[in-house]
Amino acid sequence: MSFLGRGGGGLAGDLGEEHPDVTRAEGLQPLRTEQGHEVEATGIHVEVDELTGVYKNTTRGIVALVFRCKPVGGEERTSSEATAVTWLTPDEVAESMSEVYALRFLDALDGAGPHVRSHDGKQLTPAR
């Protein structure tokens, strides 16, 4: 699930690394894994499942831990943080997002994690 954040910047799903600036959103991002935030931003209640990836933004010195979440209730809605909420297929994720954010979704679906990846905010970089 992704949501369109207020203030421009395109679709977003906050992983926490952008939380103070969620409306600034650097392209598409998976939704943050803190249960209360999904409900607050999108109306969807989630159950947090397993760790699927560790992603280090080497430019900003931020590490994001990504967990697969399962929707367990609620109804999609907009909020002060989300002007739209949408569900994407894996193909739509790959086509719609920059590589570094699409991989977070796709890694969560492949069942082969947890993955460990480094990036500069735009492209994957060699692990340091």
C-alpha positions in Angstrom: 0.0 0.0 0.0 1.2 3.5 -0.8 -0.3 6.9 -0.1 -0.1 10.3 -1.7 1.4 12.6 1.0 0.2 16.2 1.4 2.5 18.9 0.2 3.5 17.3 -3.0 6.3 14.9 -3.8 4.2 12.1 -5.2 3.0 8.9 -3.7 4.6 7.9 -0.4 4.6 5.3 2.2 6.6 6.3 5.2 9.2 4.0 6.5 10.1 6.2 9.3 13.3 7.6 7.8 11.2 10.4 6.3 8.6 10.7 9.1 9.4 14.3 10.2 9.2 15.3 6.5 6.7 12.8 5.3 5.1 15.3 3.0 8.5 15.9 1.3 8.6 12.2 0.3 11.5 11.2 -2.0 9.3 9.4 -4.5 7.4 6.3 -3.6 8.2 4.7 -0.3 6.7 1.7 1.6 4.5 2.4 4.5 6.2 2.7 7.9 5.8 -0.4 10.1 4.5 1.1 13.3 0.9 -0.1 13.5 -0.6 3.1 14.8 0.8 5.1 11.9 -0.9 3.1 9.2 -4.2 3.6 10.8 -3.6 7.3 11.4 -2.4 7.9 7.8 -4.6 5.5 5.8 -7.3 4.0 7.9 -5.9 0.5 7.5 -5.1 -1.6 10.5 -2.1 -3.9 10.1 -0.4 -6.8 11.7 3.4 -6.6 11.7 5.0 -9.7 10.4 8.7 -10.6 9.8 11.7 -8.4 9.1 12.2 -8.4 5.3 15.0 -5.9 4.9 17.6 -3.5 6.3 18.2 -0.5 4.0 21.0 2.0 4.6 20.8 5.5 3.0 24.6 6.1 2.9 24.1 9.8 1.9 21.9 10.6 5.0 23.3 8.0 7.4 19.8 6.5 7.9 19.0 2.8 8.4 15.4 1.7 7.8 14.2 -1.7 9.1 11.3 -2.9 6.9 8.8 -5.5 8.1 6.1 -7.2 6.0 2.6 -6.1 7.3 -0.7 -7.7 6.7 -3.9 -5.7 6.5 -6.3 -6.9 9.2 -9.1 -4.3 9.1 -10.1 -0.8 8.7 -11.1 1.1 5.6 -9.0 3.1 3.2 -9.3 6.8 3.8 -7.4 10.0 3.4 -6.0 12.0 6.3 -3.8 15.0 7.1 -0.9 12.9 5.9 -2.4 11.2 2.9 -4.5 12.7 0.1 -4.9 9.3 -1.6 -4.4 5.6 -0.7 -3.7 3.0 -3.3 -2.9 -0.7 -3.5 -0.2 -1.7 -6.0 0.7 -5.0 -7.7 4.4 -6.0 -7.8 4.5 -4.9 -11.5 3.0 -1.5 -10.6 5.6 -1.1 -7.8 8.5 -1.9 -10.2 7.1 0.6 -12.8 6.1 3.4 -10.5 8.9 3.7 -8.0 12.6 4.4 -8.0 14.7 1.3 -7.6 15.7 1.9 -4.0 12.1 2.1 -2.8 10.6 -0.5 -5.1 13.0 -3.0 -3.8 11.7 -2.6 -0.3 8.2 -3.7 -1.5 9.5 -6.4 -3.7 11.9 -7.8 -1.1 9.0 -8.0 1.3 7.1 -10.2 -1.1 9.9 -12.5 -2.2 10.2 -14.5 1.0 14.0 -14.7 0.8 14.8 -12.0 3.3 15.8 -10.3 5.3 17.7 -8.4 2.6 20.5 -6.0 3.4 21.0 -3.2 0.9 22.8 0.2 0.8 21.7 3.2 -1.4 22.4 6.9 -1.9 18.7 7.8 -1.9 18.3 7.2 -5.6 20.4 4.2 -6.6 21.7 1.0 -4.9 25.4 1.3 -3.9 27.9 -1.4 -3.0 27.7 -2.4 0.7 30.3 -0.7 2.8 
